[in-house]
Amino acid sequence: MKSKSLFATVCLASLLLHGCASKYVEPDQYSGFLKDYSQLKEEKSPSGAAVMRWIKPGIDVHQFSSVYVEPSQFYPKPQPTEKIPQQTLTGITQYYDQALKTQFSKALPLATSPGPGVLVVRPAITGVSAKTKGLRPYEVIPIALVAAGISTATGIRDQDTSVATEAAFIDGSSNQLVAEVVRKGAGADLENSSQVMQAKDARAVLDGWARDMVNEFQALKK
């Protein structure tokens, strides 16, 4: 009986501490940046990451001879905090712009504006967060749980960072939507609650998103 009781306690604690985290962005987390979320389906990106994605059936990407990457934006507009200051927010969008241009230039020449034969990429950062890491299973042992709780209260524990994006891909001649994607990713861990998140902590995530977008486009050309 004691073992069953302990098991139940551990399971309950795990649920409370970890939650039912999903690799996909949940509908209640959609920002409203995209015009239509109803067509999105759970898919895997070229790198194997979980994404919510829609691609226009029968789209012929060979019609696009260049690509225009619109400046990325935050949607909705965030309020800077001590943990995630304005400098970090600005740095994230600037790096995202550069990552998208760098990757897409490998597939198509960069255009300076929308127009015939131009694929328009319209990206947004829809979430940036930094929060205390969930307790690991071995830390749910009662004594360790108390110690871990003290660490959390004193700001010693590591913190997770995460970023979310939504992007629309538009035919520059007709202004019609040809694809859209919603996804999130984990940034670099922060050492404690007093460490300020920097733009560089999200670079690996942003690079990965840009690579996946271009690899998906290349796959459609074959």
C-alpha positions in Angstrom: 0.0 0.0 0.0 2.8 2.4 0.9 4.5 1.8 -2.5 1.2 2.5 -4.3 0.7 5.6 -2.3 4.2 6.8 -3.0 3.7 6.1 -6.7 0.5 8.1 -6.8 2.2 11.0 -5.0 5.1 11.0 -7.4 2.7 10.9 -10.4 0.6 13.8 -9.0 3.7 15.8 -8.3 5.0 15.2 -11.8 1.8 16.4 -13.3 1.7 19.5 -11.2 5.3 20.4 -11.8 5.6 19.5 -15.5 2.1 20.0 -16.8 0.9 18.4 -20.0 3.4 20.1 -22.2 2.8 19.7 -25.9 5.4 19.9 -28.7 2.8 21.7 -30.8 1.5 25.2 -30.2 -2.0 24.9 -28.8 -4.9 26.7 -30.4 -5.4 28.9 -27.3 -1.9 30.1 -27.8 -2.4 31.4 -31.4 -1.7 35.1 -31.5 -4.1 36.2 -34.2 -1.2 37.2 -36.6 -2.4 34.7 -39.2 -5.7 35.2 -41.0 -6.8 31.5 -40.9 -5.8 28.9 -38.4 -8.5 26.4 -39.3 -6.4 24.7 -42.0 -3.4 24.0 -39.9 -2.4 20.4 -39.2 0.1 18.7 -37.0 3.1 18.0 -39.1 6.9 17.4 -38.9 9.4 19.9 -40.2 12.3 18.7 -42.4 14.4 18.5 -39.3 11.7 16.4 -37.5 10.4 19.1 -35.2 6.7 19.4 -34.4 4.9 22.2 -36.3 1.4 23.2 -37.2 1.5 23.8 -40.9 -0.6 24.3 -44.0 0.6 24.3 -47.7 -1.8 25.2 -50.5 -2.7 21.9 -52.3 -1.1 21.7 -55.8 1.0 24.8 -55.3 3.8 25.0 -57.9 6.7 26.7 -56.3 8.6 26.9 -59.6 6.5 30.1 -60.3 8.6 31.9 -57.7 11.8 33.3 -59.1 12.8 35.4 -56.0 11.8 35.9 -52.4 11.0 38.9 -50.3 11.4 38.6 -46.6 9.3 41.2 -44.8 10.9 42.6 -41.5 9.8 40.3 -38.7 7.7 41.7 -35.9 6.4 40.9 -32.5 2.7 40.1 -32.4 1.2 41.0 -30.1 3.6 43.8 -29.2 5.3 42.7 -25.9 6.1 44.8 -22.9 9.9 44.6 -22.0 10.7 43.4 -18.6 13.9 43.2 -16.5 14.2 39.5 -17.4 13.6 40.2 -21.2 14.5 43.8 -21.9 13.8 45.8 -25.1 17.4 45.2 -26.3 16.8 41.5 -26.3 13.5 41.8 -28.1 15.0 44.0 -30.8 18.0 41.7 -31.1 15.7 38.6 -31.6 13.8 40.2 -34.6 17.0 41.5 -36.2 18.6 38.1 -36.0 15.5 36.4 -37.3 15.4 38.7 -40.3 19.1 37.9 -41.0 18.6 34.2 -40.5 15.7 34.1 -42.9 17.5 36.1 -45.6 20.6 34.0 -45.3 18.8 30.7 -45.7 16.3 31.8 -48.4 19.1 33.3 -50.5 20.4 29.8 -50.9 17.2 28.9 -52.7 16.2 32.1 -54.5 17.5 35.6 -55.2 16.4 38.1 -52.6 13.8 40.7 -53.9 13.5 44.2 -52.5 9.7 44.3 -52.7 6.7 42.0 -53.5 5.7 41.5 -57.1 5.1 39.0 -59.9 7.1 35.8 -59.3 8.0 36.8 -55.8 7.4 34.6 -52.7 6.7 36.9 -49.8 7.7 35.6 -46.3 5.8 37.4 -43.5 7.2 36.3 -40.1 6.3 37.2 -36.6 7.6 36.3 -33.1 4.5 35.5 -31.1 6.1 34.6 -27.8 9.2 34.8 -25.7 9.5 33.4 -22.2 11.9 32.5 -19.5 10.7 30.4 -16.6 12.1 28.1 -13.9 12.8 24.6 -15.2 10.4 21.9 -14.1 11.6 19.4 -11.5 13.1 16.3 -13.0 11.7 12.9 -12.0 14.5 12.1 -9.6 13.8 15.3 -7.7 10.3 14.2 -6.7 11.8 12.2 -3.9 10.4 14.0 -0.8 13.7 15.2 0.7 15.1 16.3 -2.7 11.8 18.0 -3.4 12.2 20.2 -0.3 15.7 21.0 -1.4 14.6 21.8 -4.9 11.8 24.0 -3.6 14.3 26.0 -1.6 16.5 26.4 -4.7 13.5 27.6 -6.7 12.6 30.2 -4.0 16.1 31.5 -3.9 16.5 31.7 -7.6 19.2 29.1 -7.9 17.5 26.8 -10.3 18.1 26.8 -14.1 15.5 28.5 -16.2 14.1 27.5 -19.6 13.7 30.0 -22.4 11.3 29.5 -25.3 10.3 31.3 -28.4 7.3 30.9 -30.7 6.7 32.0 -34.3 4.0 32.3 -36.9 4.7 32.9 -40.5 2.7 33.4 -43.7 3.9 32.7 -47.2 2.2 34.8 -49.9 2.2 35.0 -53.7 3.6 38.4 -54.4 1.6 38.8 -57.6 -1.9 37.8 -56.4 -1.4 38.4 -52.6 -2.9 35.0 -52.0 -1.8 32.8 -49.1 0.2 29.8 -50.2 1.4 28.4 -46.9 1.6 29.1 -43.2 3.3 27.7 -40.2 3.1 27.9 -36.4 5.8 26.5 -34.1 7.8 27.0 -30.9 11.3 26.1 -29.8 13.5 26.0 -26.7 16.3 28.5 -26.4 19.4 28.3 -24.3 19.0 27.7 -20.5 19.6 30.5 -18.1 21.6 29.7 -15.0 19.2 31.3 -12.6 16.3 33.7 -12.2 18.5 36.8 -12.0 20.2 36.1 -15.4 18.8 38.3 -18.1 17.8 36.7 -21.4 19.7 37.9 -24.4 19.0 37.7 -28.1 21.9 35.2 -28.5 20.0 32.7 -26.3 17.4 32.3 -29.2 19.8 32.2 -32.1 19.9 28.4 -32.5 16.1 28.3 -32.5 15.8 31.1 -35.1 18.5 29.5 -37.3 16.6 26.1 -37.2 13.3 27.7 -38.1 14.9 29.5 -41.1 16.6 26.3 -42.3 13.4 24.3 -42.0 11.4 26.8 -44.0 13.9 26.8 -46.9 14.3 23.0 -46.8 10.5 22.6 -47.0 10.5 25.0 -50.0 13.3 23.0 -51.7 11.4 19.8 -51.1 8.3 21.2 -52.9 10.4 21.9 -55.9 11.4 18.3 -56.4 
